[in-house]
Amino acid sequence: MDMTSLITLLLIGMAAGLLSGFIGIGGGLLIVPALIYFMGLSQMAAQGTSLALMLPPIGALAVMNYWKAGEIDIQAAAVMVIAFVAGGYFGSRIALALDPLKLRLAFGIVMLLVAIRMIIQTSRALWAP
């Protein structure tokens, strides 16, 4: 790995970590597009790499701070982890079977829909009488 790639990956990781810890976004929202556009990875390679990197830090350091603050619902997390593991398995199987361009399009549509919904809801709350 050359120095430019190393620095780029460090910057992507730092930005994703800061945003994940600050506003709770899934790191993949930033990491996947960054790996595609700055590192030249395919959509599938970017998604797989994003999932691989999130396993240790999310399972340890980020959660620890929320635990200490009493801001984790363990029962909800336990229920969701079961569904998340199953969903992750089947979702990755589906993604790997799709055309990479269709997968990228689906990823972009999901990000756009979530962004539009958040903007509308927040705008209503800010300017509500």
Secondary structure by P-SEA (a helix, b strand, c coil): ccaaaaaaaaaaaaaaaaaaaaccccccccaaaaaaacccccaaaaaaaaaaaaccccccaaaaaaaaacccaaaaaaaaaaaaaaaaaaaaaaaaaccaaaaaaaaaaaaaaaaaaaaaaaaaaaacc
